[in-house]
Amino acid sequence: MADYQSILAISVLHEYYNASSDGLAPIELTPDHKTAYLLRQYGILLKSTRGFTQLIVDTERFTTLAELTAELTLRFYLLSTVPGIRNITKMPDMFDIAVLNAEFNDAADLNITAEHWVDAHQLVATGTDSGALIHNKNFIGVLTISLPQSHCTLEKKSLAVQFNATSVFWKYYIFSVGSKKNLNISNAFTEQEPEQVANKTARIFLSNNPIPLRKTYAEHFSLLDVNNMMIKSLPLPVPDNISTSMIEGQKKFVAHIYVN
């Protein structure tokens, strides 16, 4: 009877989600064609859930093949399972792809951050990845894992991949309040000229500086009329409502938040 054991746990983290109880990113790992073949050859099973994948092996079969292997290289595509992931991720350009390399040399536990990004079309030009995946808007990264013979063992290994969240200007559109009311949202926001949105006049409050995006915050912003509380907890930014806007002559990321 085969004995199965996990030899590698891969977790994908994202700063946007880390503040909540469920800190794992909504990202799945999909092996490329060559890796899928190797996994079958070595009898490796993938057990995956949101943001977490384990490599499970038939211990006897894996040990036998590993002894004949100088280095085992696996490559995975990182695919988001929710829309708007790019809007909350810190990256040079909106449709760049993270290139992540994890090399197990000395330690059995690795932590790497998405810091190296390339244009999606460069991956096509170099033949690194297939054109079909490049044009998938949910394709956010390529992860290559290198296991030298010294680490092709039954020793349990772990890899944590970290994506950082971007910071954006928050722009509140406040409807259904009198134009004469003396409103404010803490000292972090400044009221701007009113704007017309869908034939309605909105009072505009723009954050003075970019604010890091998080799914949950320890503190919430409130809408105040002098010293009176009008709205205790204003809504938070939604990834789908983030765009680039001109602020002081420069393109900036802005979260548009509507309050009726």
Accessible surface in RSA format (square Angstrom, percent):
REM  Atomic radii and reference values for relative SASA: ProtOr
REM  Chains: A
REM  Algorithm: Lee & Richards
REM  Probe-radius: 1.40
REM  Slices: 20
REM RES _ NUM      All-atoms   Total-Side   Main-Chain    Non-polar    All polar
REM                ABS   REL    ABS   REL    ABS   REL    ABS   REL    ABS   REL
RES MET A   1   243.64 126.2 155.55 102.9  88.09 209.7 132.59 112.7 111.05 147.1
RES ALA A   2    46.54  42.8  20.24  31.2  26.31  59.8  28.71  40.4  17.83  47.2
RES ASP A   3    90.01  63.0  83.87  83.5   6.14  14.5  30.42  71.6  59.59  59.4
RES TYR A   4   119.49  55.8  93.51  53.2  25.98  67.6  57.52  43.2  61.97  76.4
RES GLN A   5    68.37  38.2  61.49  44.9   6.89  16.4  27.83  59.2  40.55  30.8
RES SER A   6    22.07  18.6  14.47  19.3   7.60  17.5  14.47  30.8   7.60  10.6
RES ILE A   7     0.67   0.4   0.67   0.5   0.00   0.0   0.67   0.5   0.00   0.0
RES LEU A   8     0.00   0.0   0.00   0.0   0.00   0.0   0.00   0.0   0.00   0.0
RES ALA A   9    12.15  11.2  10.92  16.8   1.24   2.8  11.05  15.6   1.11   2.9
RES ILE A  10     0.00   0.0   0.00   0.0   0.00   0.0   0.00   0.0   0.00   0.0
RES SER A  11    22.20  18.8  21.87  29.2   0.32   0.7   9.58  20.4  12.62  17.7
RES VAL A  12     0.00   0.0   0.00   0.0   0.00   0.0   0.00   0.0   0.00   0.0
RES LEU A  13    49.73  27.7  49.73  35.6   0.00   0.0  49.73  34.9   0.00   0.0
RES HIS A  14     0.00   0.0   0.00   0.0   0.00   0.0   0.00   0.0   0.00   0.0
RES GLU A  15    54.39  31.2  52.69  39.9   1.69   4.0   9.71  18.8  44.68  36.5
RES TYR A  16    18.48   8.6  18.48  10.5   0.00   0.0   6.19   4.6  12.29  15.2
RES TYR A  17    15.75   7.4  15.75   9.0   0.00   0.0   7.06   5.3   8.69  10.7
RES ASN A  18    60.30  41.6  39.30  38.0  21.00  50.6  27.85  67.0  32.45  31.4
RES ALA A  19    61.10  56.2  21.52  33.2  39.57  90.0  33.64  47.4  27.46  72.7
RES SER A  20    27.62  23.3  12.94  17.3  14.68  33.8  18.20  38.8   9.43  13.2
RES SER A  21   129.19 109.2  79.27 105.8  49.91 115.0  60.85 129.6  68.34  95.7
RES ASP A  22    68.08  47.7  62.54  62.2   5.54  13.1  34.83  82.0  33.25  33.2
RES GLY A  23    18.82  23.2   0.00   N/A  18.82  23.2  12.27  33.7   6.55  14.7
RES LEU A  24    45.51  25.3  45.43  32.5   0.08   0.2  45.43  31.9   0.08   0.2
RES ALA A  25     0.00   0.0   0.00   0.0   0.00   0.0   0.00   0.0   0.00   0.0
RES PRO A  26     0.94   0.7   0.75   0.7   0.19   0.7   0.94   0.8   0.00   0.0
RES ILE A  27     0.59   0.3   0.00   0.0   0.59   1.4   0.00   0.0   0.59   1.6
RES GLU A  28    87.52  50.2  85.47  64.7   2.05   4.9  15.75  30.5  71.77  58.6
RES LEU A  29    11.04   6.1   0.35   0.3  10.69  26.9   0.35   0.2  10.69  28.8
RES THR A  30    53.92  38.4  53.22  54.0   0.70   1.7  41.42  55.6  12.50  18.9
RES PRO A  31    32.50  23.7  22.45  20.5  10.05  36.5  22.45  18.5  10.05  62.4
RES ASP A  32    15.32  10.7  13.87  13.8   1.45   3.4   5.62  13.2   9.70   9.7
RES HIS A  33   160.74  87.8 148.52 103.2  12.22  31.3 104.30 107.5  56.44  65.7
RES LYS A  34   148.37  72.4 143.86  88.3   4.52  10.8  88.79  79.9  59.58  63.5
RES THR A  35     3.09   2.2   3.08   3.1   0.01   0.0   0.01   0.0   3.08   4.7
RES ALA A  36    27.14  25.0  24.83  38.3   2.31   5.2  26.16  36.8   0.98   2.6
RES TYR A  37   119.54  55.8 119.42  67.9   0.12   0.3  81.93  61.6  37.61  46.4
RES LEU A  38    29.90  16.7  29.77  21.3   0.13   0.3  29.77  20.9   0.13   0.3
RES LEU A  39     9.84   5.5   9.79   7.0   0.04   0.1   9.79   6.9   0.04   0.1
RES ARG A  40   152.64  64.1 138.35  70.5  14.29  34.0  79.91 109.2  72.73  44.1
RES GLN A  41    79.22  44.3  69.39  50.7   9.83  23.4  24.00  51.1  55.22  41.9
RES TYR A  42    18.69   8.7  18.69  10.6   0.00   0.0   3.30   2.5  15.39  19.0
RES GLY A  43    12.34  15.2   0.00   N/A  12.34  15.2  10.51  28.8   1.83   4.1
RES ILE A  44     9.01   5.1   0.87   0.7   8.13  19.6   0.87   0.6   8.13  22.1
RES LEU A  45   100.76  56.1  98.57  70.5   2.19   5.5 100.76  70.8   0.00   0.0
RES LEU A  46    58.49  32.6  24.84  17.8  33.66  84.6  24.87  17.5  33.62  90.5
RES LYS A  47   126.57  61.7 121.26  74.4   5.30  12.6  69.39  62.5  57.17  60.9
RES SER A  48    57.36  48.5  27.31  36.5  30.05  69.2  24.54  52.3  32.81  46.0
RES THR A  49    89.92  64.0  76.68  77.7  13.24  31.6  78.04 104.8  11.88  18.0
RES ARG A  50    89.69  37.7  76.09  38.8  13.60  32.4  47.62  65.1  42.07  25.5
RES GLY A  51     0.00   0.0   0.00   N/A   0.00   0.0   0.00   0.0   0.00   0.0
RES PHE A  52    61.51  30.8  61.51  38.1   0.00   0.0  61.51  37.3   0.00   0.0
RES THR A  53     1.32   0.9   1.32   1.3   0.00   0.0   0.00   0.0   1.32   2.0
RES GLN A  54    38.79  21.7  38.79  28.3   0.00   0.0   0.59   1.3  38.19  29.0
RES LEU A  55     0.37   0.2   0.37   0.3   0.00   0.0   0.37   0.3   0.00   0.0
RES ILE A  56    34.38  19.6  34.38  25.6   0.00   0.0  34.38  24.8   0.00   0.0
RES VAL A  57     0.00   0.0   0.00   0.0   0.00   0.0   0.00   0.0   0.00   0.0
RES ASP A  58    27.81  19.5  27.81  27.7   0.00   0.0   3.06   7.2  24.75  24.7
RES THR A  59    16.64  11.8  16.33  16.6   0.30   0.7   7.26   9.8   9.38  14.2
RES GLU A  60   139.49  80.1 131.81  99.7   7.68  18.3  52.42 101.4  87.07  71.1
RES ARG A  61   112.35  47.2 105.54  53.8   6.81  16.2  38.02  52.0  74.33  45.0
RES PHE A  62     0.60   0.3   0.60   0.4   0.00   0.0   0.60   0.4   0.00   0.0
RES THR A  63    55.54  39.5  53.20  53.9   2.34   5.6  52.07  69.9   3.47   5.2
RES THR A  64    77.18  54.9  74.03  75.1   3.15   7.5  55.92  75.1  21.27  32.1
RES LEU A  65    49.58  27.6  48.35  34.6   1.23   3.1  48.35  34.0   1.23   3.3
RES ALA A  66     3.79   3.5   3.11   4.8   0.68   1.5   3.23   4.5   0.56   1.5
RES GLU A  67   121.19  69.6 101.06  76.5  20.13  47.9  40.25  77.9  80.94  66.1
RES LEU A  68   148.21  82.5 111.89  80.0  36.31  91.3 118.29  83.1  29.91  80.5
RES THR A  69    14.90  10.6  10.34  10.5   4.56  10.9  12.23  16.4   2.67   4.0
RES ALA A  70    87.99  80.9  67.30 103.9  20.69  47.1  73.15 103.0  14.84  39.3
RES GLU A  71    96.56  55.4  75.22  56.9  21.34  50.8  18.67  36.1  77.89  63.6
RES LEU A  72     4.05   2.3   3.50   2.5   0.55   1.4   4.05   2.8   0.00   0.0
RES THR A  73    55.56  39.5  46.98  47.6   8.58  20.4  36.51  49.0  19.05  28.8
RES LEU A  74     0.39   0.2   0.32   0.2   0.07   0.2   0.39   0.3   0.00   0.0
RES ARG A  75    70.32  29.5  69.94  35.7   0.38   0.9   2.15   2.9  68.17  41.3
RES PHE A  76     0.00   0.0   0.00   0.0   0.00   0.0   0.00   0.0   0.00   0.0
RES TYR A  77    20.36   9.5  20.36  11.6   0.00   0.0   7.72   5.8  12.64  15.6
RES LEU A  78     0.00   0.0   0.00   0.0   0.00   0.0   0.00   0.0   0.00   0.0
RES LEU A  79    30.92  17.2  30.92  22.1   0.00   0.0  30.92  21.7   0.00   0.0
RES SER A  80     5.66   4.8   0.00   0.0   5.66  13.0   0.00   0.0   5.66   7.9
RES THR A  81    74.31  52.8  38.93  39.5  35.37  84.3  39.76  53.4  34.55  52.2
RES VAL A  82    48.49  31.9  46.24  41.9   2.24   5.4  48.44  42.1   0.04   0.1
RES PRO A  83    97.02  70.7  84.25  76.8  12.77  46.4  88.07  72.7   8.95  55.6
RES GLY A  84    19.15  23.6   0.00   N/A  19.15  23.6   8.20  22.5  10.95  24.5
RES ILE A  85     3.43   2.0   2.84   2.1   0.59   1.4   3.43   2.5   0.00   0.0
RES ARG A  86    20.01   8.4  16.37   8.3   3.65   8.7  12.75  17.4   7.26   4.4
RES ASN A  87    26.47  18.3  24.71  23.9   1.77   4.3   0.88   2.1  25.59  24.7
RES ILE A  88     1.47   0.8   1.47   1.1   0.00   0.0   1.47   1.1   0.00   0.0
RES THR A  89     4.79   3.4   0.06   0.1   4.72  11.3   0.06   0.1   4.72   7.1
RES LYS A  90   129.72  63.3 124.39  76.3   5.34  12.7  68.80  61.9  60.92  64.9
RES MET A  91    26.00  13.5   5.03   3.3  20.97  49.9   8.84   7.5  17.16  22.7
RES PRO A  92    94.29  68.7  54.92  50.1  39.37 143.1  68.41  56.5  25.88 160.9
RES ASP A  93    92.75  65.0  87.63  87.2   5.12  12.1  23.97  56.4  68.78  68.6
RES MET A  94    59.02  30.6  51.69  34.2   7.33  17.5  49.13  41.8   9.89  13.1
RES PHE A  95   127.89  64.0 123.14  76.3   4.75  12.4 124.26  75.3   3.63  10.4
RES ASP A  96     8.79   6.2   8.79   8.7   0.00   0.0   0.00   0.0   8.79   8.8
RES ILE A  97     1.68   1.0   1.68   1.3   0.00   0.0   1.68   1.2   0.00   0.0
RES ALA A  98     0.00   0.0   0.00   0.0   0.00   0.0   0.00   0.0   0.00   0.0
RES VAL A  99    36.73  24.2  30.70  27.8   6.03  14.5  30.70  26.7   6.03  16.3
RES LEU A 100     4.43   2.5   2.05   1.5   2.38   6.0   4.43   3.1   0.00   0.0
RES ASN A 101    87.40  60.3  67.60  65.3  19.80  47.7  19.51  46.9  67.89  65.6
RES ALA A 102     0.56   0.5   0.00   0.0   0.56   1.3   0.46   0.7   0.09   0.2
RES GLU A 103   101.17  58.1  89.63  67.8  11.54  27.5  19.46  37.6  81.71  66.7
RES PHE A 104     0.11   0.1   0.00   0.0   0.11   0.3   0.00   0.0   0.11   0.3
RES ASN A 105    89.15  61.5  74.16  71.7  14.99  36.1  24.05  57.9  65.10  62.9
RES ASP A 106   145.43 101.9 111.86 111.3  33.57  79.4  39.89  93.9 105.54 105.3
RES ALA A 107    50.24  46.2  40.89  63.1   9.35  21.3  48.33  68.1   1.91   5.0
RES ALA A 108    22.46  20.6  16.04  24.8   6.42  14.6  16.04  22.6   6.42  17.0
RES ASP A 109    89.76  62.9  78.54  78.2  11.22  26.5  25.20  59.3  64.57  64.4
RES LEU A 110    38.00  21.2  34.28  24.5   3.72   9.3  35.54  25.0   2.45   6.6
RES ASN A 111   123.02  84.8  94.15  91.0  28.87  69.5  32.65  78.6  90.36  87.3
RES ILE A 112    33.84  19.3  28.20  21.0   5.64  13.6  32.91  23.7   0.93   2.5
RES THR A 113    49.70  35.3  34.26  34.7  15.44  36.8   8.25  11.1  41.45  62.7
RES ALA A 114     6.84   6.3   0.35   0.5   6.49  14.8   0.51   0.7   6.33  16.8
RES GLU A 115   139.98  80.4 110.52  83.6  29.46  70.1  37.48  72.5 102.50  83.7
RES HIS A 116   108.16  59.1 103.70  72.1   4.45  11.4  71.04  73.2  37.12  43.2
RES TRP A 117    29.68  11.9   7.44   3.6  22.24  52.2   3.38   1.8  26.30  42.7
RES VAL A 118    24.49  16.1  20.20  18.3   4.29  10.3  24.49  21.3   0.00   0.0
RES ASP A 119    60.38  42.3  57.14  56.9   3.24   7.7  16.34  38.5  44.04  43.9
RES ALA A 120    10.62   9.8  10.43  16.1   0.19   0.4  10.43  14.7   0.19   0.5
RES HIS A 121   115.73  63.3 111.79  77.7   3.94  10.1  69.12  71.2  46.62  54.2
RES GLN A 122   100.26  56.1  97.60  71.3   2.66   6.3  33.28  70.8  66.97  50.8
RES LEU A 123    10.49   5.8  10.40   7.4   0.09   0.2  10.49   7.4   0.00   0.0
RES VAL A 124    65.14  42.9  53.85  48.8  11.28  27.2  54.03  46.9  11.10  30.1
RES ALA A 125    90.02  82.8  47.24  72.9  42.78  97.3  58.78  82.8  31.24  82.8
RES THR A 126   102.01  72.6  64.79  65.7  37.21  88.7  72.56  97.5  29.44  44.5
RES GLY A 127    61.05  75.3   0.00   N/A  61.05  75.3  31.01  85.1  30.04  67.3
RES THR A 128    59.19  42.1  36.52  37.0  22.68  54.0  29.02  39.0  30.17  45.6
RES ASP A 129    11.63   8.1   0.12   0.1  11.51  27.2   4.92  11.6   6.71   6.7
RES SER A 130    57.10  48.2  43.67  58.3  13.42  30.9  48.47 103.2   8.63  12.1
RES GLY A 131    31.97  39.4   0.00   N/A  31.97  39.4  20.00  54.9  11.97  26.8
RES ALA A 132    89.65  82.4  59.12  91.2  30.52  69.4  71.42 100.6  18.23  48.3
RES LEU A 133    33.46  18.6  33.36  23.9   0.10   0.3  33.46  23.5   0.00   0.0
RES ILE A 134    11.53   6.6   0.88   0.7  10.65  25.7   0.88   0.6  10.65  28.9
RES HIS A 135   133.43  72.9 101.73  70.7  31.69  81.1  67.23  69.3  66.20  77.0
RES ASN A 136    55.81  38.5  45.82  44.3   9.99  24.1  14.56  35.0  41.26  39.9
RES LYS A 137   145.21  70.8 133.91  82.2  11.30  26.9  86.01  77.4  59.20  63.1
RES ASN A 138    45.19  31.2  45.05  43.5   0.14   0.3   1.96   4.7  43.23  41.8
RES PHE A 139     0.21   0.1   0.06   0.0   0.15   0.4   0.06   0.0   0.15   0.4
RES ILE A 140     0.26   0.1   0.26   0.2   0.00   0.0   0.26   0.2   0.00   0.0
RES GLY A 141     0.00   0.0   0.00   N/A   0.00   0.0   0.00   0.0   0.00   0.0
RES VAL A 142     4.28   2.8   4.09   3.7   0.19   0.5   4.09   3.6   0.19   0.5
RES LEU A 143     0.00   0.0   0.00   0.0   0.00   0.0   0.00   0.0   0.00   0.0
RES THR A 144    18.84  13.4  18.23  18.5   0.62   1.5  12.25  16.5   6.59  10.0
RES ILE A 145     0.00   0.0   0.00   0.0   0.00   0.0   0.00   0.0   0.00   0.0
RES SER A 146    18.06  15.3  18.03  24.1   0.04   0.1   4.07   8.7  14.00  19.6
RES LEU A 147     0.46   0.3   0.46   0.3   0.00   0.0   0.46   0.3   0.00   0.0
RES PRO A 148    29.49  21.5  29.49  26.9   0.00   0.0  29.49  24.4   0.00   0.0
RES GLN A 149    89.31  49.9  83.00  60.7   6.31  15.0  26.12  55.6  63.18  47.9
RES SER A 150    81.36  68.8  51.61  68.9  29.75  68.5  55.96 119.2  25.40  35.6
RES HIS A 151    14.43   7.9  14.14   9.8   0.29   0.7   9.45   9.7   4.97   5.8
RES CYS A 152     7.49   5.7   0.29   0.3   7.19  16.9   0.22   0.6   7.26   7.8
RES THR A 153    54.46  38.7  48.61  49.3   5.85  13.9  53.18  71.4   1.29   1.9
RES LEU A 154    54.59  30.4  49.47  35.4   5.12  12.9  49.93  35.1   4.66  12.5
RES GLU A 155    90.40  51.9  76.51  57.9  13.89  33.1  42.65  82.5  47.75  39.0
RES LYS A 156   104.52  51.0  87.78  53.9  16.74  39.8  51.93  46.7  52.59  56.0
RES LYS A 157     0.12   0.1   0.12   0.1   0.00   0.0   0.12   0.1   0.00   0.0
RES SER A 158    43.04  36.4  43.04  57.4   0.00   0.0  30.48  64.9  12.56  17.6
RES LEU A 159     1.44   0.8   0.00   0.0   1.44   3.6   0.58   0.4   0.86   2.3
RES ALA A 160    17.88  16.4  17.34  26.8   0.54   1.2  17.34  24.4   0.54   1.4
RES VAL A 161     0.00   0.0   0.00   0.0   0.00   0.0   0.00   0.0   0.00   0.0
RES GLN A 162    37.30  20.9  37.30  27.3   0.00   0.0  23.71  50.5  13.59  10.3
RES PHE A 163     0.07   0.0   0.07   0.0   0.00   0.0   0.07   0.0   0.00   0.0
RES ASN A 164    43.74  30.2  42.03  40.6   1.71   4.1   6.12  14.7  37.62  36.4
RES ALA A 165     9.53   8.8   0.00   0.0   9.53  21.7   0.00   0.0   9.53  25.2
RES THR A 166    15.77  11.2  14.79  15.0   0.99   2.4   2.53   3.4  13.24  20.0
RES SER A 167    49.99  42.2  34.08  45.5  15.91  36.6  16.53  35.2  33.46  46.9
RES VAL A 168     0.74   0.5   0.00   0.0   0.74   1.8   0.74   0.6   0.00   0.0
RES PHE A 169    22.14  11.1  22.14  13.7   0.00   0.0  22.14  13.4   0.00   0.0
RES TRP A 170     0.00   0.0   0.00   0.0   0.00   0.0   0.00   0.0   0.00   0.0
RES LYS A 171    36.87  18.0  36.87  22.6   0.00   0.0   9.23   8.3  27.65  29.5
RES TYR A 172     0.39   0.2   0.39   0.2   0.00   0.0   0.00   0.0   0.39   0.5
RES TYR A 173    10.78   5.0  10.78   6.1   0.00   0.0   1.63   1.2   9.14  11.3
RES ILE A 174     1.70   1.0   0.84   0.6   0.86   2.1   0.84   0.6   0.86   2.3
RES PHE A 175    16.06   8.0  12.43   7.7   3.63   9.5  12.94   7.8   3.12   8.9
RES SER A 176   107.93  91.2  56.23  75.0  51.70 119.1  48.19 102.6  59.74  83.7
RES VAL A 177    33.83  22.3   9.83   8.9  24.00  57.8  15.33  13.3  18.51  50.2
RES GLY A 178    37.26  45.9   0.00   N/A  37.26  45.9  31.89  87.5   5.37  12.0
RES SER A 179    99.60  84.2  72.32  96.5  27.28  62.8  45.27  96.4  54.33  76.1
RES LYS A 180   200.89  98.0 168.62 103.5  32.27  76.8 118.11 106.3  82.78  88.2
RES LYS A 181    86.62  42.3  77.29  47.4   9.33  22.2  43.58  39.2  43.04  45.8
RES ASN A 182    97.89  67.5  90.43  87.4   7.46  18.0  25.99  62.6  71.89  69.5
RES LEU A 183     8.43   4.7   0.00   0.0   8.43  21.2   0.00   0.0   8.43  22.7
RES ASN A 184    53.19  36.7  52.03  50.3   1.15   2.8  27.39  65.9  25.80  24.9
RES ILE A 185     0.41   0.2   0.00   0.0   0.41   1.0   0.00   0.0   0.41   1.1
RES SER A 186    50.88  43.0  33.97  45.3  16.90  38.9  45.43  96.7   5.45   7.6
RES ASN A 187   148.65 102.5 127.48 123.2  21.17  51.0  37.99  91.4 110.66 107.0
RES ALA A 188    41.10  37.8  31.69  48.9   9.42  21.4  38.88  54.7   2.23   5.9
RES PHE A 189    14.26   7.1   0.00   0.0  14.26  37.1   0.00   0.0  14.26  40.8
RES THR A 190    69.55  49.5  65.60  66.5   3.95   9.4  53.80  72.3  15.75  23.8
RES GLU A 191    69.65  40.0  45.56  34.5  24.09  57.4  23.37  45.2  46.28  37.8
RES GLN A 192    72.03  40.3  59.61  43.6  12.42  29.6  21.17  45.1  50.86  38.6
RES GLU A 193   142.68  81.9 137.35 103.9   5.33  12.7  63.46 122.8  79.22  64.7
RES PRO A 194    77.28  56.3  59.00  53.8  18.28  66.4  59.33  49.0  17.95 111.6
RES GLU A 195    64.43  37.0  57.68  43.6   6.75  16.1  28.74  55.6  35.69  29.1
RES GLN A 196   123.96  69.3  93.79  68.5  30.17  71.8  60.89 129.6  63.07  47.8
RES VAL A 197    41.96  27.6  38.00  34.4   3.96   9.5  41.34  35.9   0.62   1.7
RES ALA A 198    90.25  83.0  52.69  81.3  37.56  85.4  68.99  97.2  21.25  56.3
RES ASN A 199   150.37 103.7 118.57 114.6  31.80  76.6  29.15  70.2 121.21 117.2
RES LYS A 200   122.93  60.0 118.74  72.9   4.19  10.0  73.65  66.3  49.27  52.5
RES THR A 201    81.51  58.0  63.58  64.5  17.93  42.7  42.59  57.2  38.92  58.8
RES ALA A 202     0.00   0.0   0.00   0.0   0.00   0.0   0.00   0.0   0.00   0.0
RES ARG A 203    23.60   9.9  23.28  11.9   0.32   0.8  11.85  16.2  11.75   7.1
RES ILE A 204     0.56   0.3   0.56   0.4   0.00   0.0   0.56   0.4   0.00   0.0
RES PHE A 205     2.63   1.3   2.63   1.6   0.00   0.0   2.63   1.6   0.00   0.0
RES LEU A 206    27.31  15.2  26.55  19.0   0.76   1.9  26.55  18.6   0.76   2.0
RES SER A 207     2.71   2.3   0.70   0.9   2.01   4.6   0.70   1.5   2.01   2.8
RES ASN A 208    69.57  48.0  43.75  42.3  25.82  62.2  26.27  63.2  43.30  41.9
RES ASN A 209   101.84  70.2  99.10  95.8   2.74   6.6  23.06  55.5  78.78  76.1
RES PRO A 210    63.33  46.2  48.24  44.0  15.09  54.9  48.24  39.8  15.09  93.8
RES ILE A 211    27.63  15.7  27.21  20.3   0.42   1.0  27.63  19.9   0.00   0.0
RES PRO A 212    63.08  46.0  63.08  57.5   0.00   0.0  63.08  52.1   0.00   0.0
RES LEU A 213     2.13   1.2   2.13   1.5   0.00   0.0   2.13   1.5   0.00   0.0
RES ARG A 214    64.13  26.9  60.77  31.0   3.36   8.0   8.88  12.1  55.25  33.5
RES LYS A 215    97.35  47.5  86.02  52.8  11.32  27.0  47.69  42.9  49.66  52.9
RES THR A 216    60.39  42.9  58.74  59.6   1.64   3.9  54.82  73.6   5.56   8.4
RES TYR A 217    46.32  21.6  29.13  16.6  17.19  44.7  34.93  26.3  11.39  14.0
RES ALA A 218   112.00 103.0  63.17  97.5  48.82 111.1  75.41 106.2  36.59  96.9
RES GLU A 219   148.19  85.1 134.06 101.4  14.13  33.7  51.65  99.9  96.54  78.8
RES HIS A 220    91.54  50.0  64.81  45.0  26.74  68.4  44.84  46.2  46.70  54.3
RES PHE A 221    49.51  24.8  46.78  29.0   2.72   7.1  48.96  29.7   0.55   1.6
RES SER A 222    24.07  20.3  18.68  24.9   5.39  12.4   8.08  17.2  15.99  22.4
RES LEU A 223     0.16   0.1   0.16   0.1   0.00   0.0   0.16   0.1   0.00   0.0
RES LEU A 224    46.60  26.0  46.60  33.3   0.00   0.0  46.60  32.7   0.00   0.0
RES ASP A 225    25.73  18.0  25.67  25.6   0.05   0.1   1.09   2.6  24.64  24.6
RES VAL A 226    81.68  53.7  72.23  65.4   9.45  22.8  76.17  66.2   5.51  14.9
RES ASN A 227   138.90  95.8 109.56 105.9  29.34  70.7  32.61  78.5 106.29 102.7
RES ASN A 228   100.81  69.5  97.33  94.1   3.48   8.4  22.44  54.0  78.37  75.8
RES MET A 229   109.24  56.6  78.16  51.7  31.08  74.0  78.16  66.5  31.08  41.2
RES MET A 230    74.14  38.4  39.11  25.9  35.04  83.4  44.78  38.1  29.36  38.9
RES ILE A 231    52.95  30.1  49.57  36.9   3.38   8.1  52.95  38.1   0.00   0.0
RES LYS A 232   160.29  78.2 151.58  93.0   8.71  20.7  94.19  84.8  66.10  70.4
RES SER A 233    60.60  51.2  41.78  55.8  18.81  43.3  31.13  66.3  29.46  41.3
RES LEU A 234     2.57   1.4   0.01   0.0   2.56   6.4   0.01   0.0   2.56   6.9
RES PRO A 235    58.95  43.0  47.11  42.9  11.84  43.0  58.93  48.7   0.02   0.1
RES LEU A 236    41.60  23.2  31.89  22.8   9.71  24.4  31.89  22.4   9.71  26.1
RES PRO A 237    11.49   8.4   1.81   1.6   9.68  35.2   2.03   1.7   9.46  58.8
RES VAL A 238    79.35  52.2  77.45  70.1   1.90   4.6  77.97  67.7   1.38   3.7
RES PRO A 239    27.22  19.8  26.90  24.5   0.31   1.1  27.01  22.3   0.20   1.3
RES ASP A 240    92.10  64.5  66.44  66.1  25.66  60.7  27.52  64.8  64.58  64.4
RES ASN A 241    65.04  44.9  58.41  56.4   6.63  16.0   7.79  18.7  57.26  55.3
RES ILE A 242    12.73   7.2   0.74   0.6  11.99  28.9   0.79   0.6  11.95  32.4
RES SER A 243    50.20  42.4  42.92  57.3   7.28  16.8  43.19  92.0   7.01   9.8
RES THR A 244    77.91  55.4  56.83  57.6  21.08  50.2  29.72  39.9  48.19  72.8
RES SER A 245    35.12  29.7  27.32  36.5   7.80  18.0  25.67  54.7   9.46  13.3
RES MET A 246   121.55  62.9  93.92  62.2  27.63  65.8  88.62  75.3  32.93  43.6
RES ILE A 247    27.11  15.4  22.77  17.0   4.35  10.5  26.15  18.8   0.97   2.6
RES GLU A 248   174.41 100.1 127.79  96.7  46.63 111.0  60.16 116.4 114.26  93.3
RES GLY A 249    63.09  77.8   0.00   N/A  63.09  77.8  32.39  88.9  30.69  68.7
RES GLN A 250   108.04  60.4 104.28  76.2   3.76   8.9  30.99  66.0  77.05  58.4
RES LYS A 251   160.58  78.3 135.06  82.9  25.52  60.8  78.65  70.8  81.93  87.3
RES LYS A 252    73.55  35.9  69.21  42.5   4.34  10.3  26.70  24.0  46.85  49.9
RES PHE A 253    68.31  34.2  64.13  39.7   4.18  10.9  64.13  38.9   4.18  12.0
RES VAL A 254     1.60   1.1   1.60   1.4   0.00   0.0   1.60   1.4   0.00   0.0
RES ALA A 255     0.49   0.5   0.49   0.8   0.00   0.0   0.49   0.7   0.00   0.0
RES HIS A 256    29.66  16.2  27.70  19.3   1.96   5.0  23.95  24.7   5.71   6.6
RES ILE A 257     8.02   4.6   5.41   4.0   2.61   6.3   8.02   5.8   0.00   0.0
RES TYR A 258    97.69  45.6  76.52  43.5  21.17  55.1  47.97  36.0  49.72  61.3
RES VAL A 259    11.90   7.8   9.51   8.6   2.39   5.8  11.90  10.3   0.00   0.0
RES ASN A 260   135.60  93.5  90.26  87.2  45.34 109.2  42.08 101.3  93.52  90.4
END  Absolute sums over single chains surface
CHAIN  1 A    13779.1      11134.7       2644.4       7462.5       6316.6
END  Absolute sums over all chains
TOTAL         13779.1      11134.7       2644.4       7462.5       6316.6
